[in-house]
Structures are given as structure tokens and as C-alpha cells.
């Protein structure tokens, strides 16, 4: 991996980890993917800040993993956080914002009413 070339705290490391995590997710290697998605989130937060649009992408990736596993209650708050970031960064009508909003609605439909945060 790029750790030796870039160092462990470089934004390209976060991108590489996210790409590898997506590969693992597609291969249904969920526990390995989850670990890397969480590591990506940690790096993004440290290097870019909590409001950066890449944080929303990383949150969405982890939420997608949880959704794919039927872990809807865990996916919901991640989608909500990603949506807030994207609305602030790009507005309500941006494609990324619309996509996350759509995924959040799908997840909310899968959670029994007694378990939603409302």
C-alpha cells in the first residue's frame, strides 16, 4: 500500500483505504471492509475536518455497508450526518445530496417505527 511512500496520515491514504474497503465490501468481506471504512473516517476527520464533503462520502460508504448487511439502525445516523454535511456544502439540489437523501429514506422504511429516532 501507499503507507511507506505517503505516510499514514496523508489524504491519499484515506482514499486508498476507502477504495480497498469498497473492494472488500463488493467481495462480501464485510468485517474487513468495516474496519477500513472506519479507519478512512478517522483519517478524513483528522486531515480534512468534520464538515468536509469527503467526510460525507466516507460516512455514506460505511452506511452503505451497514445497509447491505441489513444493519439499518446503524446506517441511519451515518446517512443523516452525511446529508447534513452535503446540504451545507452543496445545497439541497446537488446530485450527491439527493442520492444520500434517497438512501436515508430507504433505510428509514426498513426500521420499525419504534426504533426510529423520531
C-alpha positions as CSV (number, residue, x, y, z in Angstrom):
1,X,0.0,0.0,0.0
2,X,1.0,3.7,-0.1
3,X,1.9,3.9,3.6
4,X,5.6,3.9,3.1
5,X,5.5,6.4,0.2
6,X,2.9,8.8,1.6
7,X,2.9,8.2,5.3
8,X,0.0,7.0,7.3
9,X,-1.6,10.5,7.6
10,X,-1.9,11.6,4.1
11,X,-5.3,12.3,2.3
12,X,-4.3,9.9,-0.5
13,X,-4.0,7.1,2.2
14,X,-7.6,7.7,3.2
15,X,-8.6,7.4,-0.5
16,X,-6.6,4.2,-0.9
17,X,-8.2,2.7,2.3
18,X,-11.7,3.7,1.1
19,X,-11.0,2.1,-2.3
20,X,-9.8,-1.1,-0.7
21,X,-12.8,-1.1,1.7
22,X,-15.2,-0.9,-1.2
23,X,-13.4,-3.8,-2.9
24,X,-13.8,-5.9,0.3
25,X,-17.5,-4.8,0.5
26,X,-18.0,-6.0,-3.1
27,X,-16.4,-9.3,-2.2
28,X,-18.7,-9.6,0.8
29,X,-15.7,-9.4,3.2
30,X,-17.7,-7.2,5.5
31,X,-15.7,-7.2,8.6
32,X,-12.5,-6.2,6.8
33,X,-14.4,-3.5,4.9
34,X,-15.9,-2.1,8.0
35,X,-12.5,-1.8,9.7
36,X,-11.1,0.1,6.7
37,X,-14.2,2.3,6.3
38,X,-13.8,3.3,10.0
39,X,-10.1,4.0,9.5
40,X,-10.9,6.1,6.5
41,X,-13.4,8.1,8.5
42,X,-10.9,8.7,11.3
43,X,-8.3,9.9,8.8
44,X,-10.8,12.2,6.9
45,X,-11.9,13.7,10.2
46,X,-8.3,14.4,11.3
47,X,-7.0,15.6,8.0
48,X,-9.9,17.4,6.4
49,X,-12.3,18.2,9.3
50,X,-15.8,17.1,10.1
51,X,-17.5,19.4,7.6
52,X,-15.5,18.4,4.5
53,X,-17.5,16.7,1.7
54,X,-15.1,13.8,1.7
55,X,-16.4,13.1,5.3
56,X,-19.9,12.7,3.8
57,X,-18.6,10.3,1.2
58,X,-16.9,8.2,3.9
59,X,-19.9,8.3,6.1
60,X,-22.1,7.2,3.2
61,X,-19.7,4.4,2.3
62,X,-19.9,3.0,5.9
63,X,-23.7,3.5,5.9
64,X,-24.0,1.6,2.6
65,X,-22.0,-1.3,4.1
66,X,-24.4,-1.4,7.0
67,X,-27.4,-1.2,4.7
68,X,-26.1,-4.0,2.6
69,X,-25.9,-6.2,5.7
70,X,-29.4,-5.2,6.9
71,X,-27.9,-3.1,9.8
72,X,-30.4,-0.3,9.1
73,X,-30.4,1.2,12.6
74,X,-26.6,1.7,12.3
75,X,-26.8,3.1,8.8
76,X,-29.4,5.7,9.6
77,X,-27.4,8.1,11.7
78,X,-24.5,7.9,9.3
79,X,-26.7,8.9,6.4
80,X,-28.2,11.7,8.5
81,X,-24.8,13.1,9.3
82,X,-23.6,12.8,5.6
83,X,-26.8,14.5,4.5
84,X,-26.2,17.5,6.8
85,X,-22.7,17.9,5.5
86,X,-23.7,17.7,1.9
87,X,-26.6,20.1,2.3
88,X,-24.2,22.7,3.8
89,X,-21.5,22.0,1.2
90,X,-23.6,21.7,-2.0
91,X,-27.2,22.6,-1.2
92,X,-30.4,20.5,-1.4
93,X,-30.4,20.0,-5.2
94,X,-26.9,18.6,-5.7
95,X,-26.8,15.0,-7.0
96,X,-24.8,13.8,-4.0
97,X,-27.2,15.4,-1.6
98,X,-30.2,13.8,-3.5
99,X,-28.5,10.4,-3.5
100,X,-27.9,10.3,0.2
101,X,-31.4,11.6,1.0
102,X,-32.8,8.8,-1.1
103,X,-30.7,6.2,0.7
104,X,-31.7,7.6,4.1
105,X,-35.4,7.3,3.1
106,X,-34.9,3.7,2.0
107,X,-33.2,2.9,5.3
108,X,-35.9,4.6,7.4
109,X,-38.5,2.4,5.7
110,X,-36.7,-0.7,6.8
111,X,-36.5,0.3,10.5
112,X,-39.6,-0.5,12.7
113,X,-41.3,2.7,13.8
114,X,-40.5,2.1,17.4
115,X,-36.7,2.1,16.7
116,X,-36.5,5.3,14.7
117,X,-35.1,8.4,16.4
118,X,-38.3,10.5,15.9
